[in-house]
Amino acid sequence: MEEIRTFLKRLLDESATNLSEYESHLDDLNVKIKENTRFIEVLKEENDKPFSEFSPRSVNYKNSEQIDKLEKTTNNQIVEKKNLEIKIDQCKIRIQDIKDMLGKLDTDSNSKPRNYINTSNNDNSFIIDSIDNIISYLPADPIRAKIELENLKNNL
């Protein structure tokens, strides 16, 4: 039971980290979209300067090309923003699901008394088997070994 709780907490931490990264990236995208939109407006204003009927009008083709390029970039960023918002929503749902699972584990563990082992003082074979089992995976997984030792200690 403790291993499941540890796994869920690790999963929750990873999901929270992903969520913060997604939100940070979304903020950056929002800033870029606003900057590009404003720059497009400035370039369009430059191209649409007032002129009199008989005065020569200079048209800057580079501005038009840059406007097109910025509009394409902005449209791509908007699509990326929508995809990122979907990922954020999915991540929030996942975090809530994990929290619900952890809550169920806590409720289940509080409502049920832990009677894993019923040993008498004369029955040392179970304890010896448990310790041998813990020793077998101690080098590969010391955290699990510690948890198992604590469970064994609590049940004695």
N, C-alpha and C positions, 0 to 999 in steps of 0.2 A: 504494500500500500504506500509505503514511504517512497519507493522508487517511482511510482506513478506520480506522486505529488512533486517530486524533484524534477521529473521529466516535464510535467506541465508548467512548472515555474520557469524552467529553462526556455520552453517554447513560448511562454508569455513574454519573457525578456527579449527573445529574438524578434517576436512580433512587434513589441513596443519600439525596438530599435528600428525595424523596417518602417514602421509608421512615422517615426520622427524624421527618417531620411526622406520618405515620400513627401511629407509636409514641407520640409525644407526645400526640396526640389520644386514643389508646387509654388512656393513663395518666390523662388528665383524665376520660374517661368512667368508668373504674374508680373513681376517687375520688367522682364524682357518684353513681354507683350505690350505693356503700357509705354515703355520707351520707344518701341518700334512704331506703335500707333501714333504717338506724339510726333516722332520724326517724320512719318509719312504725311501728317497734317502740315508740318512746317514746309516740307518739300512741295506739297501741292499749293500752298499759299504763295510760295516763290514763283511757281509756274503761272499762277493766276493773278499776277500783279495787274492793277488797273492800268489801262492804256487809253490813249485818245485815238480817235478814228484814223487820223492820218500820220500817227507817229509809228516809227518802226518798232516791232515787238521782237524781242529776243526769246527764243524758245530753247531751253536747255534740255537736250535729249538725254544727257547723262542723268539728270534728275528723274526723268520718266523711267529710264531703265532701273535706276535705284529704287524708285517707288514700286515697280513691278517685283523686283527682287525682295524687297522688304515685305510686300504683301504676301508673297509666297511663303516666306519664312514665318511670318506671323500666323498664317493659316496652318502651317505645320505645327507651330507651337500651340495653337489652340486645340488641335487634334491631340497632341501629346498631353496637354492639360486635362482634357476630358478623360483620356485613358488613365492618367495618374489619379484623377478623382475617383474613378471606378476602383482602382487598386486600393486607395485609401479607405473607401467604404468597405471593401472586402476584408481589409486588414482589421478595421474596427469591429466587424462582425466576428472575425476569428478571435480577436482579443476577448470579446464578450463571451463567446462560447467557452474559451479556456477558463475564464473567471467563473462561469457557471459550473464547469466541471470541477474546479477546485472547491467551490462552495459545496457541491454535492459530496465530494470526498470528505470535507470537514464535517458535514452534517452526519454522514454515515459513520465516520470514525467516532464522533461524539455520542451517537445513539447506541452503538454496539460496544459492549465491553470486550476488551482484547483478552481472549483466553486461548491463545495459540497452543500453549504447551501446559500439560498437567503432568508434572514429574514429581516423584517422591525423592526423598534424600537418598534412598538406596538405588535408584535407577539412574546411574551415571552413564549408561551406554548412549542414551539420546544426546546428552551434553557432549560426550566425546565425539559422536558422529557429527554433531553440528559444528563443533570447533574444527574438526578435520575438513569439513566442507568449506568453512570460512578460510582456512589456511590455503586451500587449493586455489581459490581465486584472489587471494590477497595481493600477489604481485601484479596481476592484470587489472584489478579494479579495487583499489584501496578504499574508495568511498563506499562502495557496496559492502565491503568487509566491515567497515566501521558501523554501518547501519545495521547489519546483521548481528554484530556483537552487542550493540545497544538493545536490539530486540530480544536477544537471548538473555541479556542481563535483566531486562524488565520483566521477562516471563519467569524468571527464577524466583 
